[in-house]
Amino acid sequence: MVHNAAAGCITLLTDFGLTDPYVGVMKGVIATIAPGRTLIDLSHMVPPQDIATGAWLLHISHAYFPEGTVHLCVVDPGVGSARLPIAIRTPRAAFVAPDNGLLSYVLASEPVLEAVALTNPAYQLPQQSTTFHGRDIFAPAAAYLATGVPLARLGQHLDPAQLERIPLYEPEPLTTGGLRAHVLHIDHFGNIITDIGPDQAIELLTKAAPPTVTINAVQITRRYRYYAEAPDDETPFLVADSSGHLAIAVRNGNAATLLGAKRGTPLDVIYGTSDVTS
């Protein structure tokens, strides 16, 4: 079990983009407080203010880093308001973020050993802007944690059960049989990632009888093991995303645009009833 976050690795996830110097400035703050730490960019292209997308990207990424990693996450439309800046510790890592739901998947899947509000000015920049807490509060907190400062020193204890969460989609059984699922995420390529997780996805993709997936009145029965196995004919098909979730893709095309899908779009899955191969 990791009792502090001193592995020397800090990841950064933001909606800041790369045009402005905001990301670089946060790295400068970290380098000043914790020189020599490894800084890894998860993404700075989260759509502006899109907490749900940021939460998903963090969810599918954080397990691939060493124990003790500090994950610095700033998608913060409420910056300067009453929303709390927080840090939490799990058995594997520490997370620094606004308390706005950005850590929802982490809170749903990881035991939280400790949570604090970042209220101790000793671990913040002395002069603070109401519009750039990433620089003034979050980056210093992440840097100090990476040097081994105990999380409890950063501020006031919080009950993890009281932290903000966004609704997380889950498949629901249909009264007529099958599942009502939802779009969780649209990736850079336009692939549609659904809330059908790895176990169900494997079952749907390997059964002899293919399921019928209906999204925005389009029925999909084709399924493939990887993108290049599908014909290059703009026909949507089912595949397992790298997260293991069931996805809908178009080879060399954009499935989300073709099907008019966005986060939350429902899709119905009807199980196959014959031995017709896909």
Backbone as CSV, one residue per row, in Angstrom:
resi,resn,N_x,N_y,N_z,CA_x,CA_y,CA_z,C_x,C_y,C_z
1,MET,0.842,-1.197,0.000,0.000,0.000,0.000,0.876,1.245,0.000
2,VAL,0.510,2.237,-0.798,1.283,3.460,-0.900,0.777,4.454,0.137
3,HIS,1.652,4.897,1.024,1.237,5.820,2.077,1.503,7.274,1.723
4,ASN,2.301,7.524,0.726,2.433,8.880,0.191,2.728,8.774,-1.288
5,ALA,2.760,9.911,-1.950,2.933,9.899,-3.396,4.294,10.465,-3.737
6,ALA,5.327,9.656,-3.588,6.678,10.131,-3.823,7.387,9.315,-4.893
7,ALA,6.622,8.807,-5.847,7.222,8.006,-6.907,7.976,8.872,-7.907
8,GLY,7.752,10.183,-7.869,8.463,11.064,-8.775,7.785,11.259,-10.105
9,CYS,6.566,10.746,-10.277,5.846,10.866,-11.549,4.576,11.686,-11.329
10,ILE,4.379,12.682,-12.176,3.176,13.513,-12.129,2.565,13.532,-13.523
11,THR,1.277,13.193,-13.630,0.579,13.331,-14.908,-0.259,14.605,-14.894
12,LEU,-0.513,15.125,-16.080,-1.321,16.334,-16.211,-2.450,16.086,-17.207
13,LEU,-3.645,16.425,-16.804,-4.845,16.312,-17.643,-5.617,17.620,-17.516
14,THR,-5.802,18.333,-18.631,-6.493,19.622,-18.581,-7.308,19.842,-19.841
15,ASP,-8.092,20.918,-19.815,-8.790,21.401,-21.016,-8.150,22.697,-21.507
16,PHE,-6.878,22.908,-21.205,-6.214,24.187,-21.496,-5.802,24.339,-22.948
17,GLY,-5.726,23.243,-23.696,-5.211,23.332,-25.050,-3.716,23.590,-25.029
18,LEU,-3.166,23.856,-26.224,-1.725,24.057,-26.344,-1.369,25.410,-26.957
19,THR,-2.358,26.252,-27.179,-2.083,27.564,-27.760,-1.517,28.525,-26.724
20,ASP,-2.105,28.520,-25.543,-1.692,29.430,-24.477,-0.624,28.777,-23.599
21,PRO,0.055,29.555,-22.764,1.155,29.003,-21.966,0.730,28.356,-20.656
22,TYR,-0.574,28.124,-20.460,-1.056,27.678,-19.157,-0.421,26.364,-18.708
23,VAL,-0.336,25.388,-19.608,0.254,24.096,-19.248,1.719,24.266,-18.888
24,GLY,2.437,25.022,-19.695,3.849,25.246,-19.423,4.082,25.945,-18.101
25,VAL,3.212,26.884,-17.760,3.354,27.596,-16.490,3.156,26.637,-15.317
26,MET,2.155,25.748,-15.400,1.963,24.765,-14.337,3.196,23.874,-14.195
27,LYS,3.788,23.484,-15.315,5.000,22.674,-15.251,6.150,23.457,-14.619
28,GLY,6.199,24.759,-14.892,7.226,25.581,-14.277,7.078,25.635,-12.767
29,VAL,5.846,25.746,-12.283,5.596,25.739,-10.838,6.043,24.409,-10.237
30,ILE,5.682,23.312,-10.897,6.062,21.988,-10.401,7.582,21.839,-10.380
31,ALA,8.250,22.275,-11.453,9.703,22.139,-11.526,10.411,22.956,-10.449
32,THR,9.806,24.075,-10.066,10.398,24.903,-9.014,10.305,24.222,-7.653
33,ILE,9.149,23.598,-7.381,8.918,22.961,-6.080,9.506,21.561,-6.019
34,ALA,9.417,20.829,-7.116,9.817,19.414,-7.142,10.686,19.144,-8.366
35,PRO,11.883,19.711,-8.405,12.729,19.516,-9.589,13.069,18.047,-9.805
36,GLY,13.175,17.673,-11.056,13.592,16.332,-11.411,12.488,15.311,-11.510
37,ARG,11.267,15.706,-11.201,10.155,14.748,-11.321,9.787,14.541,-12.789
38,THR,9.290,13.354,-13.082,8.826,13.042,-14.433,7.427,13.606,-14.624
39,LEU,7.257,14.457,-15.636,5.952,15.035,-15.954,5.445,14.404,-17.243
40,ILE,4.239,13.853,-17.185,3.652,13.168,-18.335,2.306,13.795,-18.655
41,ASP,2.142,14.221,-19.897,0.884,14.816,-20.341,-0.079,13.710,-20.756
42,LEU,-1.183,13.577,-20.024,-2.246,12.671,-20.476,-2.969,13.296,-21.662
43,SER,-3.472,14.495,-21.461,-4.116,15.246,-22.540,-4.360,16.664,-22.067
44,HIS,-4.237,17.598,-22.991,-4.643,18.978,-22.730,-5.711,19.415,-23.738
45,MET,-6.302,18.413,-24.396,-7.314,18.686,-25.413,-8.699,18.214,-24.989
46,VAL,-8.939,18.080,-23.690,-10.307,17.861,-23.224,-11.145,19.045,-23.710
47,PRO,-12.306,18.824,-24.290,-13.124,19.965,-24.724,-13.358,20.933,-23.559
48,PRO,-13.315,22.233,-23.815,-13.439,23.205,-22.725,-14.641,22.937,-21.821
49,GLN,-14.369,22.913,-20.520,-15.385,22.722,-19.473,-16.071,21.355,-19.501
50,ASP,-15.539,20.403,-20.238,-16.198,19.105,-20.389,-15.709,18.144,-19.293
51,ILE,-16.352,18.226,-18.144,-15.950,17.427,-16.990,-16.095,15.937,-17.277
52,ALA,-17.174,15.545,-17.946,-17.425,14.126,-18.200,-16.330,13.505,-19.063
53,THR,-15.903,14.208,-20.100,-14.829,13.681,-20.942,-13.532,13.595,-20.161
54,GLY,-13.226,14.629,-19.378,-12.026,14.570,-18.557,-12.042,13.401,-17.598
55,ALA,-13.199,13.153,-16.983,-13.321,12.037,-16.039,-13.070,10.702,-16.737
56,TRP,-13.603,10.538,-17.943,-13.418,9.286,-18.678,-11.959,9.088,-19.071
57,LEU,-11.313,10.132,-19.583,-9.915,10.008,-19.997,-9.024,9.643,-18.811
58,LEU,-9.302,10.224,-17.663,-8.548,9.861,-16.467,-8.799,8.402,-16.103
59,HIS,-10.042,7.984,-16.196,-10.441,6.624,-15.821,-9.692,5.569,-16.624
60,ILE,-9.542,5.776,-17.915,-8.925,4.757,-18.761,-7.405,4.860,-18.789
61,SER,-6.837,5.825,-18.058,-5.399,6.068,-18.127,-4.646,5.795,-16.833
62,HIS,-5.238,6.121,-15.689,-4.427,6.235,-14.484,-3.825,4.921,-14.010
63,ALA,-4.438,3.789,-14.351,-3.930,2.504,-13.873,-2.610,2.105,-14.522
64,TYR,-2.202,2.789,-15.573,-0.994,2.412,-16.305,0.263,3.105,-15.784
65,PHE,0.151,3.797,-14.658,1.288,4.530,-14.113,1.790,3.885,-12.833
66,PRO,3.042,4.168,-12.459,3.621,3.524,-11.271,2.869,3.876,-10.003
67,GLU,2.955,2.996,-9.028,2.397,3.300,-7.720,3.036,4.577,-7.184
68,GLY,2.212,5.409,-6.551,2.693,6.657,-6.013,2.624,7.823,-6.975
69,THR,2.165,7.584,-8.207,2.004,8.678,-9.166,0.995,9.697,-8.637
70,VAL,1.249,10.966,-8.945,0.303,12.040,-8.644,-0.370,12.451,-9.947
71,HIS,-1.679,12.398,-9.968,-2.441,12.782,-11.158,-3.032,14.176,-10.930
72,LEU,-2.566,15.130,-11.703,-2.992,16.524,-11.612,-4.029,16.770,-12.694
73,CYS,-5.262,17.033,-12.289,-6.390,17.078,-13.222,-7.104,18.420,-13.079
74,VAL,-7.127,19.196,-14.157,-7.741,20.518,-14.080,-8.677,20.733,-15.264
75,VAL,-9.931,20.401,-15.063,-11.032,20.809,-15.934,-11.993,21.488,-14.980
76,ASP,-12.019,22.812,-14.998,-12.507,23.540,-13.823,-13.380,24.742,-14.194
77,PRO,-14.576,24.489,-14.742,-15.438,25.623,-15.088,-15.862,26.453,-13.890
78,GLY,-15.734,25.912,-12.670,-16.119,26.656,-11.475,-14.962,27.351,-10.789
79,VAL,-13.825,27.529,-11.491,-12.655,28.144,-10.874,-13.015,29.499,-10.257
80,GLY,-12.564,29.715,-9.044,-12.828,30.968,-8.347,-14.120,30.980,-7.561
81,SER,-14.961,29.963,-7.729,-16.254,29.910,-7.050,-16.115,29.139,-5.742
82,ALA,-17.242,28.744,-5.172,-17.229,28.037,-3.892,-16.830,26.575,-4.025
83,ARG,-16.676,26.060,-5.237,-16.272,24.659,-5.374,-14.891,24.486,-4.736
84,LEU,-14.666,23.339,-4.128,-13.427,23.116,-3.397,-12.327,22.575,-4.299
85,PRO,-11.089,23.021,-4.104,-9.948,22.286,-4.649,-9.627,21.143,-3.697
86,ILE,-9.399,19.950,-4.220,-9.244,18.781,-3.353,-8.055,17.932,-3.789
87,ALA,-7.669,17.037,-2.901,-6.733,15.972,-3.226,-7.211,14.717,-2.516
88,ILE,-7.052,13.576,-3.175,-7.420,12.302,-2.566,-6.268,11.327,-2.735
89,ARG,-6.256,10.320,-1.898,-5.249,9.270,-1.969,-5.952,7.917,-2.027
90,THR,-5.538,7.089,-2.975,-6.004,5.715,-3.099,-4.824,4.790,-2.826
91,PRO,-5.033,3.495,-2.797,-3.897,2.599,-2.546,-2.758,2.728,-3.550
92,ARG,-3.049,3.203,-4.756,-2.011,3.276,-5.791,-1.499,4.676,-6.081
93,ALA,-2.301,5.714,-5.844,-1.947,7.019,-6.390,-2.589,8.140,-5.592
94,ALA,-2.216,9.362,-5.948,-2.880,10.555,-5.433,-3.472,11.318,-6.611
95,PHE,-4.575,12.018,-6.360,-5.271,12.779,-7.392,-5.531,14.180,-6.855
96,VAL,-5.193,15.177,-7.644,-5.411,16.577,-7.295,-6.353,17.154,-8.344
97,ALA,-7.462,17.764,-7.905,-8.490,18.178,-8.863,-9.491,19.101,-8.185
98,PRO,-10.307,19.788,-8.973,-11.470,20.460,-8.385,-12.529,19.443,-7.993
99,ASP,-13.298,19.777,-6.979,-14.376,18.885,-6.536,-15.626,19.175,-7.356
100,ASN,-15.608,18.708,-8.600,-16.727,18.987,-9.508,-17.191,17.755,-10.277
101,GLY,-16.750,16.583,-9.854,-17.105,15.357,-10.557,-16.008,14.818,-11.439
102,LEU,-14.912,15.542,-11.568,-13.821,15.098,-12.439,-13.225,13.768,-11.971
103,LEU,-13.340,13.466,-10.696,-12.809,12.210,-10.148,-13.889,11.138,-9.985
104,SER,-15.014,11.293,-10.653,-16.155,10.395,-10.431,-15.821,8.929,-10.673
105,TYR,-15.147,8.611,-11.778,-14.831,7.206,-12.055,-13.835,6.666,-11.038
106,VAL,-12.884,7.491,-10.618,-11.931,7.065,-9.596,-12.664,6.754,-8.302
107,LEU,-13.559,7.648,-7.908,-14.308,7.439,-6.669,-15.196,6.203,-6.742
108,ALA,-15.665,5.864,-7.936,-16.540,4.701,-8.097,-15.775,3.387,-8.138
109,SER,-14.486,3.448,-8.462,-13.750,2.203,-8.696,-12.587,1.973,-7.746
110,GLU,-12.190,2.994,-6.978,-11.032,2.875,-6.109,-11.420,3.188,-4.671
111,PRO,-10.891,2.453,-3.705,-11.083,2.862,-2.316,-10.298,4.135,-2.034
112,VAL,-10.937,5.117,-1.419,-10.272,6.375,-1.082,-9.797,6.288,0.361
113,LEU,-8.502,6.345,0.553,-7.918,6.238,1.882,-7.958,7.558,2.638
114,GLU,-7.949,8.661,1.885,-7.876,9.975,2.515,-8.289,11.032,1.502
115,ALA,-8.954,12.067,1.979,-9.345,13.184,1.110,-9.227,14.479,1.894
116,VAL,-8.746,15.524,1.234,-8.613,16.825,1.889,-9.044,17.932,0.938
117,ALA,-9.490,19.033,1.509,-9.635,20.281,0.782,-8.294,20.998,0.826
118,LEU,-7.879,21.570,-0.288,-6.569,22.223,-0.365,-6.674,23.630,0.213
119,THR,-6.594,23.703,1.532,-6.821,24.974,2.235,-5.581,25.517,2.926
120,ASN,-4.477,24.779,2.944,-3.282,25.222,3.656,-2.452,26.138,2.758
121,PRO,-2.364,27.429,3.070,-1.632,28.359,2.206,-0.139,28.073,2.126
122,ALA,0.387,27.306,3.064,1.813,26.976,3.033,2.173,26.133,1.820
123,TYR,1.176,25.484,1.214,1.415,24.620,0.066,0.729,25.164,-1.189
124,GLN,0.619,26.487,-1.258,0.065,27.184,-2.415,0.993,28.340,-2.782
125,LEU,0.806,28.911,-3.956,1.557,30.115,-4.291,1.048,31.274,-3.443
126,PRO,1.925,32.184,-3.048,1.508,33.244,-2.127,0.508,34.227,-2.715
127,GLN,0.619,34.499,-4.002,-0.340,35.393,-4.662,-1.175,34.563,-5.621
128,GLN,-2.493,34.720,-5.523,-3.376,33.830,-6.269,-4.364,34.590,-7.134
129,SER,-4.594,34.031,-8.301,-5.604,34.528,-9.228,-6.902,33.760,-9.001
130,THR,-8.027,34.414,-9.227,-9.315,33.724,-9.138,-9.641,32.952,-10.406
131,THR,-8.772,33.042,-11.415,-9.044,32.375,-12.687,-8.001,31.335,-13.067
132,PHE,-6.979,31.117,-12.226,-5.937,30.158,-12.594,-5.484,29.378,-11.362
133,HIS,-6.410,28.595,-10.803,-6.060,27.754,-9.666,-5.160,26.593,-10.071
134,GLY,-5.144,26.257,-11.370,-4.208,25.235,-11.830,-2.782,25.610,-11.509
135,ARG,-2.436,26.865,-11.670,-1.088,27.360,-11.369,-0.871,27.568,-9.876
136,ASP,-1.876,28.168,-9.216,-1.671,28.703,-7.865,-1.969,27.714,-6.747
137,ILE,-2.856,26.732,-7.005,-3.263,25.789,-5.958,-2.979,24.341,-6.363
138,PHE,-3.454,23.937,-7.537,-3.364,22.532,-7.916,-1.932,22.091,-8.227
139,ALA,-1.204,22.857,-9.029,0.167,22.463,-9.368,1.066,22.416,-8.140
140,PRO,1.012,23.415,-7.238,1.830,23.281,-6.026,1.465,22.048,-5.198
141,ALA,0.171,21.771,-5.059,-0.239,20.597,-4.276,0.331,19.318,-4.868
142,ALA,0.230,19.173,-6.186,0.764,17.984,-6.843,2.268,17.878,-6.647
143,ALA,2.958,19.003,-6.758,4.412,19.002,-6.605,4.821,18.607,-5.192
144,TYR,4.160,19.174,-4.199,4.505,18.821,-2.821,4.208,17.356,-2.529
145,LEU,3.101,16.836,-3.038,2.808,15.419,-2.845,3.890,14.546,-3.480
146,ALA,4.382,14.962,-4.641,5.404,14.182,-5.333,6.736,14.185,-4.588
147,THR,6.933,15.172,-3.710,8.150,15.185,-2.901,7.990,14.411,-1.605
148,GLY,6.789,13.888,-1.346,6.571,13.100,-0.155,5.847,13.794,0.972
149,VAL,5.372,15.027,0.763,4.592,15.706,1.796,3.300,14.929,2.022
150,PRO,2.970,14.577,3.256,1.718,13.846,3.512,0.494,14.645,3.069
151,LEU,-0.446,13.939,2.515,-1.646,14.593,2.008,-2.363,15.389,3.098
152,ALA,-2.345,14.904,4.322,-3.059,15.569,5.416,-2.557,16.981,5.686
153,ARG,-1.309,17.261,5.303,-0.777,18.606,5.552,-1.347,19.656,4.598
154,LEU,-1.922,19.199,3.508,-2.363,20.151,2.483,-3.658,20.864,2.833
155,GLY,-4.393,20.357,3.818,-5.633,21.037,4.160,-6.546,20.225,5.043
156,GLN,-7.797,20.595,5.001,-8.815,20.067,5.908,-9.345,18.718,5.429
157,HIS,-9.501,17.790,6.362,-10.031,16.459,6.050,-11.441,16.559,5.472
158,LEU,-11.718,15.718,4.476,-13.042,15.632,3.865,-13.531,14.186,3.926
159,ASP,-14.828,14.021,4.007,-15.445,12.703,3.901,-15.546,12.348,2.417
160,PRO,-14.849,11.295,1.957,-14.912,10.948,0.529,-16.328,10.740,0.014
161,ALA,-17.228,10.303,0.874,-18.609,10.063,0.438,-19.316,11.347,0.056
162,GLN,-18.803,12.488,0.504,-19.447,13.763,0.228,-18.873,14.471,-1.005
163,LEU,-17.882,13.878,-1.646,-17.287,14.515,-2.815,-18.254,14.475,-4.001
164,GLU,-18.131,15.465,-4.855,-19.043,15.595,-5.989,-18.831,14.469,-7.002
165,ARG,-19.934,14.006,-7.563,-19.895,12.984,-8.603,-20.848,13.367,-9.726
166,ILE,-20.469,13.045,-10.943,-21.379,13.196,-12.075,-22.081,11.860,-12.295
167,PRO,-23.262,11.863,-12.904,-23.928,10.580,-13.195,-23.082,9.748,-14.143
168,LEU,-22.926,8.481,-13.851,-22.183,7.554,-14.698,-23.176,6.589,-15.343
169,TYR,-23.167,6.562,-16.655,-24.113,5.712,-17.369,-23.806,4.240,-17.133
170,GLU,-24.862,3.451,-17.072,-24.749,1.996,-16.979,-25.842,1.368,-17.825
171,PRO,-25.563,0.216,-18.454,-26.610,-0.455,-19.241,-27.777,-0.872,-18.351
172,GLU,-28.961,-0.849,-18.932,-30.170,-1.239,-18.208,-30.901,-2.303,-19.016
173,PRO,-31.483,-3.302,-18.354,-32.216,-4.331,-19.098,-33.486,-3.757,-19.725
174,LEU,-33.761,-4.198,-20.935,-35.001,-3.834,-21.604,-36.094,-4.824,-21.224
175,THR,-37.305,-4.342,-21.088,-38.417,-5.235,-20.736,-38.663,-6.268,-21.824
176,THR,-38.265,-5.943,-23.050,-38.452,-6.869,-24.168,-37.247,-7.779,-24.369
177,GLY,-36.266,-7.686,-23.488,-35.040,-8.455,-23.622,-33.923,-7.598,-24.187
178,GLY,-32.692,-7.953,-23.872,-31.573,-7.155,-24.334,-31.241,-6.024,-23.373
179,LEU,-30.524,-5.046,-23.873,-30.021,-3.962,-23.041,-30.297,-2.601,-23.659
180,ARG,-30.540,-1.619,-22.817,-30.494,-0.214,-23.228,-29.148,0.322,-22.716
181,ALA,-28.260,0.606,-23.643,-26.936,1.109,-23.305,-26.828,2.580,-23.710
182,HIS,-25.646,3.161,-23.509,-25.464,4.591,-23.760,-24.058,4.854,-24.292
183,VAL,-23.928,5.952,-24.998,-22.612,6.393,-25.445,-21.905,7.067,-24.276
184,LEU,-20.700,6.581,-23.965,-19.893,7.184,-22.899,-18.950,8.252,-23.427
185,HIS,-18.398,8.005,-24.619,-17.313,8.859,-25.088,-17.186,8.740,-26.597
186,ILE,-16.827,9.839,-27.228,-16.454,9.852,-28.644,-14.970,10.188,-28.698
187,ASP,-14.160,9.303,-29.262,-12.726,9.590,-29.256,-12.328,10.439,-30.460
188,HIS,-11.042,10.730,-30.553,-10.514,11.621,-31.592,-10.847,11.138,-33.001
189,PHE,-10.993,9.845,-33.173,-11.252,9.274,-34.494,-12.740,9.153,-34.799
190,GLY,-13.590,9.530,-33.846,-15.021,9.393,-34.041,-15.561,8.035,-33.659
191,ASN,-14.731,7.197,-33.019,-15.224,5.918,-32.521,-16.159,6.157,-31.342
192,ILE,-17.216,5.372,-31.259,-18.244,5.515,-30.235,-17.992,4.477,-29.155
193,ILE,-17.605,4.913,-27.961,-17.365,3.987,-26.853,-18.616,3.961,-25.990
194,THR,-19.110,2.768,-25.716,-20.362,2.608,-24.980,-20.104,2.219,-23.531
195,ASP,-21.167,2.206,-22.739,-21.044,1.804,-21.336,-21.165,0.296,-21.138
196,ILE,-21.077,-0.468,-22.220,-21.034,-1.924,-22.117,-19.594,-2.319,-21.858
197,GLY,-19.313,-2.756,-20.623,-17.957,-3.006,-20.174,-17.343,-4.262,-20.734
198,PRO,-16.083,-4.537,-20.363,-15.312,-5.617,-20.986,-15.971,-6.987,-20.960
199,ASP,-16.542,-7.391,-19.834,-17.106,-8.741,-19.761,-18.268,-8.913,-20.731
200,GLN,-19.202,-7.951,-20.709,-20.343,-8.036,-21.623,-19.898,-7.860,-23.064
201,ALA,-18.908,-7.002,-23.289,-18.437,-6.769,-24.648,-17.861,-8.042,-25.251
202,ILE,-17.050,-8.750,-24.480,-16.473,-10.003,-24.977,-17.572,-10.993,-25.342
203,GLU,-18.572,-11.084,-24.477,-19.670,-12.004,-24.742,-20.391,-11.644,-26.034
204,LEU,-20.677,-10.365,-26.219,-21.409,-9.932,-27.414,-20.581,-10.105,-28.686
205,LEU,-19.273,-9.984,-28.559,-18.414,-10.036,-29.742,-17.981,-11.447,-30.104
206,THR,-18.187,-12.403,-29.206,-17.709,-13.758,-29.477,-18.809,-14.802,-29.584
207,LYS,-20.030,-14.457,-29.184,-21.128,-15.419,-29.348,-21.304,-15.753,-30.817
208,ALA,-21.741,-16.992,-31.077,-21.952,-17.396,-32.465,-22.974,-16.512,-33.157
209,ALA,-24.018,-16.153,-32.420,-25.058,-15.306,-33.021,-24.766,-13.843,-32.720
210,PRO,-24.600,-13.010,-33.733,-24.273,-11.605,-33.475,-25.459,-10.854,-32.878
211,PRO,-25.196,-9.899,-32.004,-26.274,-9.052,-31.503,-26.669,-8.032,-32.562
212,THR,-27.818,-7.433,-32.363,-28.223,-6.293,-33.180,-28.195,-5.056,-32.299
213,VAL,-27.366,-4.108,-32.672,-27.256,-2.850,-31.937,-27.922,-1.766,-32.765
214,THR,-28.887,-1.081,-32.158,-29.615,-0.018,-32.864,-29.312,1.310,-32.210
215,ILE,-28.810,2.240,-33.016,-28.511,3.581,-32.529,-29.026,4.583,-33.552
216,ASN,-29.854,5.483,-33.094,-30.478,6.477,-33.984,-31.062,5.822,-35.230
217,ALA,-31.800,4.727,-35.009,-32.551,3.989,-36.035,-31.664,3.208,-37.002
218,VAL,-30.360,3.163,-36.776,-29.452,2.376,-37.616,-29.123,1.076,-36.900
219,GLN,-29.310,-0.042,-37.582,-29.013,-1.344,-36.993,-27.615,-1.808,-37.392
220,ILE,-26.892,-2.326,-36.411,-25.511,-2.756,-36.633,-25.372,-4.200,-36.156
221,THR,-24.898,-5.075,-37.027,-24.676,-6.477,-36.661,-23.254,-6.939,-36.966
222,ARG,-22.547,-6.208,-37.803,-21.173,-6.606,-38.110,-20.293,-6.441,-36.871
223,ARG,-19.341,-7.348,-36.702,-18.394,-7.240,-35.600,-17.049,-7.765,-36.061
224,TYR,-15.999,-7.096,-35.586,-14.648,-7.455,-35.997,-13.710,-7.379,-34.801
225,ARG,-12.535,-8.010,-34.945,-11.561,-8.033,-33.856,-10.732,-6.756,-33.821
226,TYR,-10.560,-6.128,-34.972,-9.752,-4.906,-35.044,-10.215,-4.109,-36.261
227,TYR,-9.822,-2.853,-36.315,-10.365,-1.937,-37.324,-10.063,-2.394,-38.754
228,ALA,-8.830,-2.803,-39.016,-8.446,-3.141,-40.388,-9.078,-4.425,-40.881
229,GLU,-9.711,-5.193,-39.991,-10.404,-6.403,-40.423,-11.718,-6.070,-41.123
230,ALA,-12.255,-4.879,-40.881,-13.527,-4.465,-41.480,-13.309,-3.944,-42.896
231,PRO,-14.310,-4.080,-43.763,-14.190,-3.502,-45.103,-14.212,-1.978,-45.041
232,ASP,-13.548,-1.361,-45.967,-13.462,0.103,-46.005,-14.644,0.640,-46.813
233,ASP,-15.854,0.485,-46.243,-17.055,0.835,-47.009,-18.042,1.709,-46.235
234,GLU,-17.558,2.369,-45.165,-18.373,3.279,-44.361,-19.544,2.577,-43.674
235,THR,-19.426,1.267,-43.477,-20.454,0.539,-42.743,-20.030,0.420,-41.284
236,PRO,-20.841,0.882,-40.338,-20.450,0.781,-38.928,-20.410,-0.666,-38.453
237,PHE,-19.514,-0.928,-37.519,-19.363,-2.274,-36.983,-19.017,-2.196,-35.500
238,LEU,-19.110,-3.351,-34.834,-18.818,-3.462,-33.414,-17.398,-3.975,-33.221
239,VAL,-16.727,-3.451,-32.205,-15.364,-3.841,-31.905,-15.115,-3.524,-30.431
240,ALA,-14.118,-4.142,-29.837,-13.740,-3.798,-28.474,-12.751,-2.642,-28.507
241,ASP,-13.081,-1.561,-27.795,-12.169,-0.441,-27.659,-10.977,-0.849,-26.794
242,SER,-9.908,-0.045,-26.792,-8.729,-0.383,-25.991,-9.041,-0.454,-24.503
243,SER,-10.126,0.193,-24.075,-10.555,0.099,-22.673,-11.300,-1.204,-22.403
244,GLY,-11.586,-1.965,-23.457,-12.358,-3.195,-23.334,-13.840,-3.001,-23.542
245,HIS,-14.298,-1.752,-23.564,-15.719,-1.484,-23.740,-16.139,-1.737,-25.185
246,LEU,-17.423,-2.069,-25.343,-17.964,-2.236,-26.680,-17.972,-0.884,-27.382
247,ALA,-17.473,-0.869,-28.609,-17.414,0.365,-29.387,-18.043,0.153,-30.754
248,ILE,-18.440,1.261,-31.350,-18.944,1.265,-32.721,-17.971,2.099,-33.539
249,ALA,-17.504,1.531,-34.639,-16.488,2.203,-35.447,-16.852,2.122,-36.921
250,VAL,-16.176,2.935,-37.702,-16.217,2.871,-39.159,-14.767,2.878,-39.615
251,ARG,-14.384,1.916,-40.411,-12.983,1.868,-40.832,-12.628,3.115,-41.643
252,ASN,-11.593,3.799,-41.219,-11.112,5.012,-41.886,-12.205,6.075,-41.999
253,GLY,-13.142,6.048,-41.049,-14.222,7.031,-41.063,-14.609,7.424,-39.652
254,ASN,-15.627,8.246,-39.545,-16.063,8.791,-38.271,-17.456,8.259,-37.947
255,ALA,-17.511,7.281,-37.050,-18.789,6.645,-36.726,-19.740,7.620,-36.042
256,ALA,-19.221,8.473,-35.179,-20.088,9.403,-34.452,-20.778,10.372,-35.395
257,THR,-20.040,10.883,-36.375,-20.645,11.784,-37.350,-21.652,11.046,-38.218
258,LEU,-21.289,9.861,-38.662,-22.174,9.078,-39.520,-23.488,8.765,-38.826
259,LEU,-23.427,8.455,-37.521,-24.606,8.003,-36.791,-25.235,9.095,-35.934
260,GLY,-24.664,10.281,-35.928,-25.232,11.377,-35.137,-25.188,11.112,-33.648
261,ALA,-24.108,10.476,-33.178,-24.008,10.085,-31.772,-23.237,11.117,-30.965
262,LYS,-23.589,11.228,-29.693,-22.853,12.054,-28.739,-22.976,11.394,-27.367
263,ARG,-22.251,11.915,-26.386,-22.327,11.320,-25.050,-23.777,11.301,-24.576
264,GLY,-24.206,10.145,-24.085,-25.564,9.990,-23.582,-26.542,9.446,-24.596
265,THR,-26.176,9.423,-25.880,-27.080,8.862,-26.888,-27.390,7.403,-26.539
266,PRO,-28.667,7.020,-26.471,-28.994,5.630,-26.137,-28.802,4.691,-27.323
267,LEU,-28.552,3.444,-27.026,-28.511,2.411,-28.055,-29.069,1.135,-27.461
268,ASP,-29.814,0.399,-28.257,-30.427,-0.844,-27.799,-29.654,-2.037,-28.352
269,VAL,-29.440,-3.003,-27.477,-28.722,-4.215,-27.852,-29.671,-5.393,-27.702
270,ILE,-29.938,-6.066,-28.798,-30.771,-7.265,-28.796,-29.872,-8.457,-29.078
271,TYR,-29.904,-9.456,-28.210,-29.023,-10.600,-28.343,-29.404,-11.421,-29.568
272,GLY,-28.385,-12.013,-30.201,-28.626,-12.866,-31.343,-29.361,-14.137,-30.930
273,THR,-30.182,-14.645,-31.828,-30.970,-15.844,-31.505,-30.727,-16.993,-32.470
274,SER,-29.764,-16.810,-33.375,-29.449,-17.883,-34.312,-27.938,-18.075,-34.329
275,ASP,-27.479,-18.988,-35.139,-26.027,-19.239,-35.252,-25.447,-18.605,-36.512
276,VAL,-26.090,-17.549,-36.977,-25.574,-16.840,-38.156,-24.256,-16.192,-37.763
277,THR,-23.209,-16.385,-38.551,-21.916,-15.780,-38.250,-21.903,-14.350,-38.730
278,SER,-21.095,-13.528,-38.064,-21.007,-12.108,-38.434,-20.023,-11.908,-39.547
